[in-house]
């Protein structure tokens, strides 16, 4: 028998002397008491407002109960709080904090949209709407960063593009088997920008691609959308593109040359490059045999593939890896670039792109980037954009958290520290009071961030 209708259950927990009685009878309580903080971030950015303007609502106005703006906020706020599935809408329909975040009365306000309404919305947005939403998201992030840097213009902006796998487990449209990942999947492309040597990488684009897409598919379109916006927002700032192996298509290098972009791009091994690096690898082996440790020897060459229209500089890292109990292993690596400087310095710049993996892990593990379970590809692209929007809100929350102990926390940790806190809601004629625990361990950080995002102290 289901326990949902039982008002009181008694449990005897091992190790606790007293009987623990759990009563699920707090109607005006929520486990997401920190959500108003995230709403304040959204109000400051106008993120969900801008996204809603990009979507054309073709429904009959007389029959609309939930606006596009409300549906977007419900899904994006839910993702930020850890509710990754549209089915979670039924569980949150009467949550007072989530209703409050959508400007509804927490006690008497109408319930949030149900799962069927959410699903219809996800399947109703067309490709043009998705494109406008993607443009709005990129424009918002870039403009936000421009305003925050009015006093000090950045010298360098680094654009990182990185594909990742998104395994599929059904009949999703355009899901294909990818041999590199050994699974049926989509291959989303994530784009971030970094200013000078700041640690934060700001998400500006997330594009869902079919499972058979080569790494460079979509990269040209993303760069053509980003580069003009960055040039307008930050005139005179150098733009550098940093890509992993696989992004060596000629159309990408043509774009780099035409736009005057700096670039560092990983180059897959091939017989010709390995032959060029042979002497360097031999030298590295000799050093490794003498020292008993892994050794590197640096070099460079001018190189041209059949599809390139010119020779390009390729930096060579001839490495021999020596591990205890194993035979030494050759590990030559190559990076094609137009940067000047010593090969080891250029390679270090390329290796900096490894931090992009942390952003992808946050998107996957903390915000369910892989929850692309709709049958239609376009609906799954919308889900990816909703995840990206939730990530932008969490990034801005983290960015303003300096001095609180949360400034380097990942999204999942931010959620646990600032959003997932029990709250009892009390409403009077003039105000709504959130009763939060006195033992809330991150109370100080929460209060500081609330003030920084415009909350008045009374």
HUPE-V351071 format. One record per helix or strand. SS is the DSSP state (helix for helix, strand for strand). FROM is the first residue (numbers start at 1). LEN is the number of residues. If there is no record, write none. Layout:
BEGIN
ss | from | len
SS | FROM | LEN
SS | FROM | LEN
END
This chain:
BEGIN
ss | from | len
strand | 8 | 4
strand | 20 | 4
strand | 29 | 2
helix | 35 | 11
helix | 47 | 7
helix | 61 | 3
helix | 68 | 13
helix | 88 | 5
helix | 96 | 6
helix | 115 | 10
helix | 127 | 22
strand | 156 | 8
strand | 166 | 2
strand | 176 | 3
strand | 183 | 4
strand | 189 | 7
strand | 202 | 6
helix | 219 | 15
strand | 238 | 6
helix | 250 | 10
strand | 262 | 6
helix | 271 | 6
helix | 278 | 14
strand | 295 | 9
strand | 312 | 10
strand | 329 | 2
strand | 333 | 5
helix | 343 | 24
helix | 377 | 23
helix | 411 | 9
strand | 423 | 5
strand | 432 | 5
helix | 443 | 10
END
